[in-house]
Amino acid sequence: KNNYATAARTSQLNDTAMYFFDNVSKYIEPDYVPSDADVLRVRIRATGIEEAEFKFDKDVFKVVDVGGQRSERRKWLHCFDSVTTVLFCASLSGYDQTLREDSNVNRMDEAMILFEEMVN
């Protein structure tokens, strides 16, 4: 925990790691049950393409999570056939972080470049 600031930058720790470090004692309890806050802070790096469908009244919405890693982007092209809406999400915490794949590239800058490429 004392080395979190340095380790977060060099080891690519998730931004929620400090929350889990601060609460580690409760996770070893035999009767531990994850709280809503615990569940909301869990992050699993997405690889591949995940799809989910939601029905609202008579409409069906298909949500596709294409993951953000550079290595996954080549798989995206077919996901954009007949798309009517794109919801682009970028992490605000990326302003002072670098990519896993390239430690010389800022995550926020990369997200802005990717967004520009998608909409043009």
Summary of the structure (lengths in Angstrom):
residues: 120
radius of gyration: 17.8
end to end distance: 42.9
largest distance: 52.9
contacts: 223
relative contact order: 0.11
helix: 42%
strand: 13%
